């Protein structure tokens, strides 16, 4: 009898312990997402007051002159992303196609491994590499150099996502096309890649959202510019760079501008992420 | 897989092959550029570069020790904060949380990962650092001031602030990779433990965590790799002073930060060479750490690819 109550007590103690751990791990989860909420609230609060129509249409004003905007930086970021896409997307997507369609298991394992390790390379290192490769050679910071640095970061990202979504295309699609006598490369491009295109685009968008917020690789490649860039072989402004410059400056007015820039950048990055999430949810729901 | 016979197939095959092997080229490119850019510095300073603590561009004296120290300490602080929180969150998300709450939290963690480093740094400068300086640091000093780590005058931008911001940066990756690892634990493990009458936590501890230990270690190492290379946010809050001080309230400097801050100001060739060598050191360390992480993760989750998680 005594033994039985002991066991019962012990059992409720064990259940209690389980409950405690659940509570503690829940608190951890709250702490992990707390910074997101805090950053978001402050960016919104400080950014919304500083943002206005001029911010999107004007060039930065010199210190002490009120107003001014980051029009050149916003356009600059878009130009850099376009340049990065020109190199990053074809290399990443076609490389991913190779892994999914042609590569042998051993080669793929090695390439995948290298791509994953590349994803872990600090982004500032890419800046140093492109500096040595382009800036030193042509003796000028340039939009091209900045675009290349971002492209090199994008390649392993896009390669991995492309491979993954292409592998999801049923083998039957390929067999059906090949059985009709369609060349393999046409089958891959017109049937397989097309079927997987939504997933591939998702991967590309996520990669763009990631590199669009990168600052470190642009510091000594794109360099930044207070004016419009009229020649891609000249330095160009970028939103993250401008935010950095303004944030570490001693001027209150520039700090306000930095928050406004942060609001624009965060909105852009989050929009892409949310959009992608909705699109992928639709896809998995219909599949 | 038969070799392609038609001309178009051949072209396409070689085209995609060369693009896939671009990743190999990229690794070679990084190694080559960094070695090339730092060759004179390597020859001139030799091994002393890693152990020297003087950083005086005017006298052309370059020692990387303060930066190596700063990177190591800030990463260590980051891991001490981020690992328990991330792993606990991953456990909560895979084992303990009610089903309806899991996906929203996972999405929020991914959103945190999407915040650009420079924005976290901006928030760090204007919100986190003043808050730490006015409330948290004095509090820490009151209870732990007798240790050398929390003694001395309190600065806002400091090694501790740097470590905390890096912790925030690596929370998402450790959480999501740990979650993948825990999800790859076979359900049979759990069922067996449940069948023995274990409670939820006992199942997690006995059947899941012990099974996933190696993979979780891989997740931590992957987080370490990101921590070592984190640049913008840490540059904005660590104070950027090349010194080796016991007190975590004192400013520090990291390998990545010194490159970010001084690269465009490098006036002499040797200065630039020294910064390239800093890059080489940083690349060498992160590549080793990442290799280790990938090896640990690959052996655990054959098939799944946690390395891709951002």
Interface residues (C-beta under 8 A of the other chain):
Chain A: X14 X15 X17 X18 X21 X22 X24 X25 X26 X28 X29 X31 X32 X33 X35 X36 X38 X39 X42 X43 X46 X90 X91 X92 X94 X95 X96 X97 X98 X99 X101 X102 X103 X104 X111 X112 X113 X114 X115 X116 X117 X118 X119 X120 X121 X122 X123 X124 X125 X126 X127 X128 X129 X131 X132 X133 X152 X155 X156 X157 X159 X160 X161 X164 X183 X184 X185 X186 X188 X189 X206 X209 X210 X212 X213 X214 X215 X216 X219 X220 X223 X240 X243 X244 X247 X248 X255 X258 X259 X262 X265 X266 X269 X270 X273 X277
Chain B: X1 X4 X6 X8 X9 X11 X12 X13 X15 X16 X17 X19 X20 X21 X22 X23 X24 X26 X27 X29 X30 X33 X34 X36 X37 X84 X85 X86 X88 X89 X91 X92 X93 X96 X97 X105 X107 X108 X109 X110 X111 X112 X114 X115 X116 X117 X118 X119 X120 X121 X122 X123 X125 X126 X127 X168 X171 X172 X175 X199 X200 X201 X202 X204 X222 X225 X226 X228 X229 X230 X231 X232 X236 X256 X259 X260 X263 X264 X275 X276 X279 X282 X283 X286 X287 X289 X290 X291 X293 X294 X298 X305 X307 X308 X310
